[in-house]
C-alpha cells in the first residue's frame, strides 16, 4: 500500500532529523495524532504539508527523494476513498 510506504519514509526522515512528532505537528499547524496517522499510512498529507515537513523541517533537499515522496503521496491520494 502506497500510503504505508509513504508513512514509513516520513517517520524515518523525521527520526533521522531528530524531530519529535509534536515538533512536526506544530510546524504544519496540525495535531500530533495526525502526524501519527500520516506515519502509519492511515491518512495522506496534503502536498503543502509534505513540502513543509520534508523540505523545510526535515531538511531534505535531494530532488530525487522529494519527487519520489510526492509520487507516493499522489498515488496514495488517488487510492484513498
Secondary structure, 3 states (H helix, E strand, C coil): CHHHHHHHHHHHHHHHHCCCHHHHHHHHCCCHHHHHHHHHCCCCCCHHHHHHHHHHHCCCCCHHHHHHHHHHHHHHHHHCC
